Amino acid sequence: MTQPLRYPTTPDGRYFVVRGRLWRCSNPALSAEARDKLVHDLMSARRAARTALASEDTDALAAARRSVDKAKVGLGERGPVWWTDGSPDLNRHMARNTTYADWFASLGEAPE
């Protein structure tokens, strides 16, 4: 059995890093029930998007993508940030170009 991929998470828990890029983590303050519902909604929306792409249904694809966005906003991965200290949103920024640069360099990962 293969191990699930583990991506490094910034010390403050706001982002995880994939190929040197920061991606916003879900809001840790969400209840387990709320998180489970939103993840279920997200996975359903992604399946709907895949089906719409395969059938070349542009209206269904647009609706599925809106549903994906709604779930990701609910999870805190998009939209307003879930932290309250006024720090900027660095989602999708390269870690090496942010305040996390020293932390990221300390991981010893090869830059991409």
N, C-alpha and C positions, 0 to 999 in steps of 0.2 A: 504494500500500500504506500502511495506517495504522501509526503508531508504537504500540508497546505502552504502556499507561499506566505512568507512573513515579510512585511515591509517595515522599515524603520519608522517610528513615530517620533515627532519632535518632543522634546522634554516637557513642553506645556500641554501636549496631547491634542493640539489643534489640527495638525497635519500628519499625513503619512507621505512617504517619498517613494516614487516609482520612476526609475531611470533618471534620477536627479531632479525631478519635478515635484513640487508640493501639491498635494490634493487634500482638501478639507475633510476632516473626520466628521462623523455624525455627532450630534449634540449629546454629550454624556448625561445630561440632565433629563433626557426623555425616559419615561417609565418603560419597563420591559414590554408592557402591553402595547403602548403607543409605537415603540420601535418595531415590534413584531408586525403590527398592522401595516406600518409604512413600508417595511421591507417586503411584505407580501404584495402590497400594491405596486411597488417598484418592479418586482419580478414579473408580475402579471403584465404590467405595461411594457416591459422589455420583450416578453413573449409576443405581445400584440404587435409590437414594432417589427419583430422578426417576421411574423406572419404577413404583415402588410407589405414589407419589402419584397418578400417572396412572391406575393400576388400582384405586386406593382400597383397597390391601391394607395394613391397619394393622400386621399382624405383620411383613410384609416391610419396611415403612417403619421400624419400631422396630429391626429387625435392621440395616438399612442405616445408620441414625443411630448405632447402637453402633459399627459399623465405621468410620464417619467419625470419631467421637470417638477410637477406638483409634489410627487413623493420625495424627490431629492431636496426640495425646499423644506418640506415637513421634517425631514431627517436633519436639516441644518447643514447639508453639504453644499447647498446653493442658497442664494438670496441673502438676507441680512445675517451677519455673523451672530453666533450664539454666545460669544464672550462679551463681557461688559467693561473691559478696561480701556476701550478706545483704540486698541491696536488695529492696524489696517488688515484687510483681507489680502493674503498673499497666495490665494488659490491659483494654481497653474503656473506660478512663478518658478524659475529654476532656483533651487535651494542655495546654490553658490552665489546668487545675486541678492540675497536677503539677509536679514538679521540672523538667520539660521546657518549662515555660511561656515562659521567656525565649528559649530556642532556637526554639520554635515561632513566637513573635511576630517573631523576626528573619527568618523566611521571607517575611513580608509576605502571608500567605494571609488571605483574608477569613474571619472567624469565622462558624461556622454554629450 
